[in-house]
Amino acid sequence: MTLRILDILHQTMADGPGFRTAIYCAGCAHHCKGCHNPQSWDFKGGFEVSVDELLQIIKEDSLSNVTFTGGDPFYQVDAFTELARRIKQETGKTIWCWTGFTYEEILADEHLAQMLPWLDVLVDGPFILEQRDTTLLFRGSPNQRIIYLTEKEDDSIPGTVPLVPLR
Ligand code: SF4
């Protein structure tokens, strides 16, 4: 199984707490006004990489946890679910995932929701330019939520919502 990605950032500290391997995927149809990364909208942009190759790259960095961003990883939900499942089953790493869908939209769609059980944190919702707040950590506008899906991360980051029980 392959994913279409734009970039892999190593040991970044901008995409969640601590050091992270950040996978920037290609493709987003939310087209938020003022998007920080409109070059990521093209579903044919970037290059293909297999789940196995990405997993190997992630495993090679024993220090970093993992981030899925883009683009929107939920437009490639089958491949990202496979990657997330293997990360959780084969490493002790946490996964943060950014999406333009709301948590409720994902929960209502069985196909999208397949990835949720393998994520630790979901940062959800579209960026709303009129509400832009540059003081927010890891979010562009306050409608976006940092949702804890497991107890793997602490809740010391402002703007987080309590643990959401999935199952
Ligand atoms: S969801 Fe993110 S990547 Fe997609 S258009 Fe909105 S801000 Fe840009």
Residues whose N, C-alpha, C, O or C-beta is under 5 A from the ligand:
A	BS01	SF4	C28 H30 H31 C32 C35 H36 N37 G70 G71 T99 G100 P126 F127
